[in-house]
Amino acid sequence: MFRARRIAVVAGAVFALMLVCSSASLAGSSTTEPGRTLVVYFIIYDQKVDHLIFREKANESGGTDLTAELFYVRGNVATFIVVNRGKKPHGFAFLGKKIAPVKPGARVRFARRALLSRGLFPYSSTNDRGKALKGVLKVI
């Protein structure tokens, strides 16, 4: 009987220690505050690819306003849209995804991702060659 109590006390102490350690580790992992919501447009012309960044913000009338941003910050959530402003179809590759050629004048929403890590993320037109049809998105 005494042995059973001792085992119960030791098990309770181990359980309490596990709870304390797990809460401390959870507190240390939340270093980034919630990010902003971005809309990223990749605009493909026949000679080049540009990208524009806009931050979404709710307005007083219940709609959404877009404000231009200069850079990407880790923790933001981004919606990526490809717009073809050229005269011929253009494919696109980004974040390991390839998009079928987009017809001239069309736009395609292809991903919504949280930017969880800093670094350089290349993008390119898949059916065109040339340095101007490639680029790198930098997340700081």
Secondary structure as GFF3:
##gff-version 3
##sequence-region A 1 140
A	DSSP	alpha_helix	2	29	.	.	.	ID=ss1
A	DSSP	beta_strand	37	44	.	.	.	ID=ss2
A	DSSP	beta_strand	49	58	.	.	.	ID=ss3
A	DSSP	beta_strand	64	69	.	.	.	ID=ss4
A	DSSP	beta_strand	77	84	.	.	.	ID=ss5
A	DSSP	beta_strand	90	94	.	.	.	ID=ss6
A	DSSP	beta_strand	97	102	.	.	.	ID=ss7
A	DSSP	beta_strand	107	114	.	.	.	ID=ss8
A	DSSP	beta_strand	119	124	.	.	.	ID=ss9
A	DSSP	three_ten_helix	131	133	.	.	.	ID=ss10
A	DSSP	beta_strand	134	139	.	.	.	ID=ss11
###
